[in-house]
């Protein structure tokens, strides 16, 4: 698409001045990115598909060609043609912008023929010192989400980020040059198995990543590039570990241990828990404790499921009754009358049990008595409940009015109208 901003126009102009791959970069891409295969036959021995050299030797999974010194994967099948597609990055800079150039490489090997390599630039990521991203790349076939669907005949233009630009190879070819801002934030020439673009973006925009990288917590940063949620959630624990010079060598296991510690109610800022000498043993210990606690919770829920509502009430009635009386005490003297219909709040949690049992609905099972934002009434005729009403204390509206088995109750309109006409009395109680 056409550049729309001054920044995009500048970047597109600079993009056209970038040099193609040098001979050194091309050779390194062939060495590091392309596949290297040796065909093996028990009768004929090995044949290097890079240079065509043949030799005999013991059967192995990997060999080194005596002629060209290439490290080769051994193939023992009858396959003769091999095609491999891969991406690699070239990291460079231009007039204050950090650039990660993404190249596509296709390798074709055929027994008896010379190998062929086809390399073409797919797109470029341009990062400003403040972390602003601009993509310059080739067009993609819009109907497909397959990552290699590039239109190689198209021009390098400003592009919107799409599924094809999610490619993040960590293999880098040639010498990497970076802008001063990235060096300032900790980068010293080694990516430590991180994707170049993702690492640069985080170093420029996330002070937590910058801190961890400067402290040498490279594996932790690499883990955070894929799972940033845990990295942010447990950052306070990580800072404690950093202060105690604790090296987090297995972030996945460490974060799993912190999850278990949190579930067990332990202090996640206590170095006794979060900086174990043997991480695996500590991880296994707390995972076992978490599992035991979860099993006990499952057994408790199963016991509660098998209880009758009255039995559930008897288990927790003291705490629930006290809480309900404290939360709803100002409303318990309300009473609205319309001829034979009397509407008043449920007076206790025990009445919730009785109401749920008689009306055959979930007013007690779903713990409506514990919701501070609602008030539960029941409508009585001759002392017998005919409806249960849920009234909102937030917007002062009737949320539900249910009869037996959650059916529409008799005198529904009169009950709802009676409550609405007395809403001012409920509001005055709050005031």
C-alpha positions in Angstrom: 0.0 0.0 0.0 1.1 3.6 -0.4 2.9 5.2 2.6 0.5 7.4 4.5 2.7 9.1 7.0 6.0 10.9 7.0 7.6 8.0 8.9 6.4 5.5 6.4 7.6 7.5 3.4 11.0 7.9 5.1 11.3 4.2 5.9 10.2 3.1 2.4 12.9 5.4 0.8 15.5 4.0 3.2 14.4 0.4 2.5 15.3 0.8 -1.2 18.9 1.7 -0.3 19.6 -1.6 1.6 22.2 -3.9 0.1 21.3 -7.4 -1.1 22.9 -10.4 0.6 26.7 -10.4 0.5 28.6 -13.5 -0.6 29.6 -14.1 3.0 25.9 -14.0 4.1 24.9 -16.2 1.3 27.5 -18.8 2.1 26.6 -18.7 5.8 22.9 -19.1 5.0 23.7 -22.2 3.0 25.9 -23.6 5.8 23.5 -22.8 8.7 20.0 -22.8 7.2 20.0 -25.3 4.4 19.5 -29.0 5.0 22.6 -31.2 4.5 22.0 -34.9 3.8 24.1 -38.0 3.2 22.5 -40.9 1.5 23.5 -44.2 3.0 23.3 -47.7 1.6 24.9 -50.8 3.3 26.4 -51.8 -0.1 27.5 -48.5 -1.5 28.2 -46.6 1.8 27.7 -42.8 2.0 27.1 -40.1 -0.7 27.2 -36.5 0.3 24.4 -34.6 -1.5 26.3 -31.3 -1.1 29.4 -32.2 -3.1 28.7 -35.7 -4.4 31.6 -37.3 -2.6 31.2 -41.0 -1.7 32.9 -43.1 1.0 32.4 -46.1 3.1 32.0 -46.2 6.9 30.1 -47.6 9.8 26.3 -46.9 9.9 25.5 -43.7 11.9 22.8 -41.0 12.3 25.1 -38.1 11.6 28.4 -37.9 9.7 30.9 -35.4 8.4 31.8 -35.4 4.7 35.6 -36.1 4.3 35.7 -33.9 1.2 33.7 -30.8 2.0 33.6 -31.1 5.8 29.8 -30.6 5.8 27.9 -31.9 8.8 25.3 -34.2 7.3 22.1 -35.9 8.5 22.0 -39.5 7.3 19.0 -40.7 5.2 18.6 -44.5 4.8 15.4 -44.5 2.7 15.1 -44.8 -1.1 14.1 -41.2 -1.4 16.2 -39.3 -4.1 14.7 -35.7 -4.0 14.7 -33.5 -1.0 13.1 -30.0 -0.7 13.3 -27.8 2.4 11.9 -24.4 3.1 13.1 -22.2 5.9 13.5 -18.5 7.1 16.5 -16.7 8.5 17.1 -13.1 9.7 19.7 -10.5 8.9 19.9 -7.9 11.7 21.1 -4.4 10.6 20.4 -0.7 11.2 19.9 2.3 9.1 19.8 6.0 10.2 18.6 5.3 13.7 16.2 2.5 12.8 16.7 -1.1 13.9 15.9 -3.5 11.0 15.3 -7.2 11.1 15.2 -8.5 7.5 13.4 -11.8 6.9 14.6 -14.0 4.1 13.0 -17.1 2.7 15.3 -20.0 1.5 14.4 -23.1 -0.5 16.9 -25.9 -0.7 16.6 -28.6 -3.4 18.8 -31.7 -3.2 18.8 -34.5 -5.7 21.0 -37.6 -5.7 23.5 -37.3 -8.5 23.0 -33.5 -9.1 24.4 -30.3 -7.6 22.3 -28.8 -4.9 20.3 -25.6 -5.7 19.4 -22.8 -3.3 16.9 -20.1 -3.9 16.8 -17.1 -1.5 14.5 -14.1 -1.6 13.6 -11.4 0.9 10.1 -11.7 2.2 9.7 -8.6 4.5 11.5 -6.2 6.8 10.6 -5.1 10.3 11.7 -1.5 11.0 11.8 -0.5 14.7 12.1 3.1 15.8 14.0 3.8 19.1 10.6 4.2 20.9 9.5 0.7 19.7 7.2 1.8 16.8 7.0 -0.9 14.2 6.7 -0.5 10.4 6.6 -3.4 8.0 8.1 -3.3 4.5 7.4 -6.4 2.5 6.0 -8.3 -0.4 2.4 -8.9 -1.1 0.7 -12.1 0.1 -2.0 -14.2 -1.4 -4.9 -12.9 0.7 -7.0 -16.0 0.4 -4.5 -18.2 2.2 -3.2 -18.2 5.8 -0.3 -20.5 4.9 2.9 -18.7 6.0 4.8 -19.2 2.6 2.2 -17.7 0.3 4.2 -14.7 -0.8 3.9 -13.1 -4.2 7.6 -13.0 -5.1 7.0 -10.8 -8.1 5.5 -8.0 -6.1 7.4 -4.9 -4.9 8.7 -4.3 -1.4 6.0 -1.9 0.0 4.5 -0.7 3.3 2.3 -3.5 4.6 -0.1 -4.0 7.4 0.9 -6.7 9.8 -0.8 -10.1 9.1 -0.5 -13.8 9.8 2.4 -14.2 7.5 4.5 -11.7 9.4 4.3 -13.8 12.6 7.3 -15.7 11.4 10.0 -15.2 14.1 13.1 -17.3 13.2 15.9 -17.2 15.8 18.6 -18.1 13.3 20.6 -15.0 12.3 23.0 -14.8 9.4 26.0 -12.5 9.2 27.2 -9.9 11.6 24.4 -8.1 13.6 24.5 -4.3 14.0 22.1 -2.7 16.4 21.2 0.9 17.4 22.6 2.5 20.6 19.2 2.3 22.4 19.2 -1.5 22.2 22.8 -1.7 23.4 21.9 0.7 26.2 19.1 -1.7 27.3 21.4 -4.7 27.6 22.0 -6.3 24.3 25.6 -7.3 23.9 25.7 -9.4 20.7 24.1 -12.7 21.7 20.4 -13.4 21.2 20.4 -16.5 23.6 17.9 -18.4 21.4 15.5 -15.5 21.3 13.8 -14.2 18.2 15.7 -10.9 17.2 12.6 -8.8 16.5 10.6 -9.9 19.6 13.7 -9.4 21.8 14.4 -5.9 20.4 10.8 -4.9 20.8 10.6 -5.9 24.4 14.0 -4.3 25.3 12.8 -1.0 23.8 9.3 -1.1 25.4 9.3 -3.2 28.5 11.5 -2.3 31.5 10.9 -5.7 33.1 12.5 -7.4 30.2 15.3 -4.9 30.2 16.0 -5.5 33.9 16.0 -9.3 33.6 18.2 -9.2 30.5 20.8 -7.0 32.1 20.9 -9.4 35.1 21.7 -12.3 32.9 18.3 -14.0 33.2 18.3 -15.0 29.6 16.3 -18.2 29.8 13.6 -16.3 31.8 13.4 -13.6 29.1 13.2 -16.3 26.4 10.3 -17.9 28.2 8.6 -14.6 28.7 8.6 -13.9 24.9 6.2 -16.8 24.6 4.3 -16.6 27.9 4.3 -13.0 29.0 1.4 -13.4 31.5 3.4 -15.5 34.0 6.4 -13.1 33.6 4.2 -10.1 34.6 2.1 -11.9 37.2 5.1 -13.2 39.2 7.4 -10.2 38.6 7.4 -9.3 42.4 8.7 -12.8 43.2 11.3 -12.5 40.4 12.6 -9.3 41.9 13.1 -11.0 45.2 15.0 -13.8 43.5 17.1 -11.3 41.6 18.1 -9.5 44.9 19.2 -12.9 46.3 21.3 -13.5 43.1 19.2 -16.6 42.3 19.6 -17.8 38.7 16.4 -19.0 37.2 17.7 -21.7 34.8 14.3 -23.5 34.2 11.6 -20.8 34.1 8.8 -23.2 33.2 9.4 -25.3 36.3 9.9 -22.2 38.4 6.6 -20.7 37.4 4.8 -24.0 37.9 6.2 -24.1 41.5 5.0 -20.5 42.1 1.5 -21.5 40.9 1.5 -24.3 43.5 2.9 -22.1 46.2 0.1 -19.5 45.5 -2.5 -22.3 45.6 -1.2 -23.5 48.9 -1.3 -19.9 50.4 2.4 -19.4 50.8 4.3 -16.1 50.7 5.6 -15.6 47.2 8.1 -13.0 48.4 9.8 -15.3 50.8 13.2 -16.5 49.4 12.9 -19.7 51.5 10.1 -20.8 49.1 11.0 -19.1 45.8 14.8 -19.7 45.8 15.2 -23.4 46.4 18.7 -25.0 46.1 17.1 -27.9 44.2 14.4 -26.5 42.0 13.1 -29.9 40.8 12.7 -31.3 44.3 11.0 -28.2 45.5 8.7 -28.2 42.4 7.7 -31.8 42.9 7.1 -31.2 46.7 4.7 -28.3 46.2 3.0 -29.8 43.2 2.2 -32.9 45.4 0.9 -30.6 48.1 -1.2 -28.7 45.6 -2.6 -31.9 44.2 -3.5 -33.2 47.7 -5.2 -29.9 48.5 -7.2 -30.1 45.3 -8.2 -33.7 46.0 -9.4 -32.7 49.4 -11.4 -29.8 47.9 -13.0 -32.2 45.4 -13.9 -34.6 48.2 -15.4 -31.7 50.2 -17.5 -30.6 47.3 -18.7 -34.1 46.7 -19.7 -34.4 50.4 -21.5 -31.1 50.1 -23.2 -32.2 46.9 -24.7 -35.2 48.6 -26.0 -33.1 51.5 -29.5 -32.0 51.8 -30.0 -28.2 51.9 -30.8 -28.5 55.6 -27.5 -30.4 56.3 -25.6 -27.7 54.4 -27.2 -25.1 56.5 -26.3 -26.9 59.7 -22.6 -27.0 58.7 -22.2 -23.2 58.2 -25.3 -21.7 59.8 -23.5 -19.7 62.5 -21.2 -17.8 60.1 -23.9 -17.4 57.4 -26.6 -16.2 59.7 -24.4 -13.6 61.4 -23.2 -12.3 58.0 -26.7 -12.2 56.6 -28.2 -10.4 59.6 -25.3 -7.8 59.6 -25.7 -7.1 55.8 -29.5 -7.0 55.6 -30.6 -5.9 59.1 -31.8 -2.5 58.0 -34.3 -4.1 55.6 -35.7 -6.9 57.7 -38.6 -4.8 59.1 -39.9 -4.0 55.6 -43.4 -5.2 54.8 -45.6 -4.3 51.9 -49.4 -5.3 51.8 -51.9 -5.4 48.9 -55.1 -6.9 50.2 -54.3 -10.6 50.8 -50.7 -10.4 49.5 -47.9 -9.6 51.9 -44.4 -9.1 50.7 -41.4 -9.0 53.1 -37.7 -10.0 53.1 -36.6 -13.4 54.1 -35.5 -13.0 57.7 -32.7 -15.5 58.0 -30.7 -18.1 56.1 -32.9 -20.8 57.6 -35.8 -19.2 55.8 -33.8 -19.4 52.6 -33.5 -23.2 53.2 -37.3 -23.5 53.8 -38.1 -21.3 50.8 -35.9 -23.3 48.5 -37.3 -26.6 49.7 -41.0 -25.5 49.5 -40.7 -23.6 46.2 -38.3 -26.2 44.6 -35.8 -23.6 43.2 -32.2 -22.6 43.9 -32.6 -19.5 46.2 -30.6 -21.3 48.9 -28.4 -23.7 46.8 -27.0 -20.7 44.8 -26.4 -18.7 48.0 -28.5 -15.7 47.2 -28.2 -14.7 50.8 -24.5 -14.0 50.4 -25.0 -11.4 47.6 -24.7 -7.9 49.0 -26.2 -6.3 45.9 -29.6 -7.9 46.1 -32.4 -8.3 48.5 -34.6 -11.4 48.5 -38.4 -11.0 49.3 -41.1 -13.6 49.3 -44.8 -12.9 48.7 -47.2 -14.6 51.1 -50.9 -15.3 50.9 -52.4 -16.5 54.2 -48.9 -17.1 55.5 -47.9 -19.4 52.5 -45.3 -18.3 50.0 -46.4 -18.0 46.4 -43.4 -16.2 44.9 -39.7 -15.4 45.6 -38.5 -12.0 44.4 -34.9 -10.9 43.7 -34.6 -7.1 44.0 -31.4 -5.2 42.9 -29.9 -2.8 45.4 -27.8 -1.2 42.6 -30.5 0.0 40.1 -33.5 -0.8 42.4 -35.3 -3.0 39.9 -37.0 -6.4 40.2 -34.6 -8.9 38.7 -36.7 -12.1 39.2 -40.1 -13.1 40.4 -40.4 -16.9 40.6 -43.1 -19.3 41.8 -42.9 -23.0 42.4 -40.5 -24.8 40.1 -39.4 -21.4 38.7 -42.8 -20.9 37.1 -44.5 -17.6 36.7 -46.3 -17.1 40.0 -50.0 -16.3 40.6 -50.6 -12.5 40.9 -47.2 -11.8 39.2 -48.2 -8.3 38.0 -49.6 -7.3 41.4 -46.5 -8.5 43.3 -44.1 -6.7 40.9 -46.2 -3.5 41.0 -46.4 -3.7 44.8 -42.6 -3.8 45.1 -42.1 -1.0 42.6 -44.6 1.2 44.4 -42.6 0.8 47.6 -39.1 1.2 46.1 -38.8 4.6 47.8 -39.1 2.9 51.2 -36.2 0.5 50.4 -34.1 3.5 49.2 -34.8 5.4 52.4 -33.4 2.5 54.4 -30.1 2.8 52.6 -30.0 6.6 53.1 
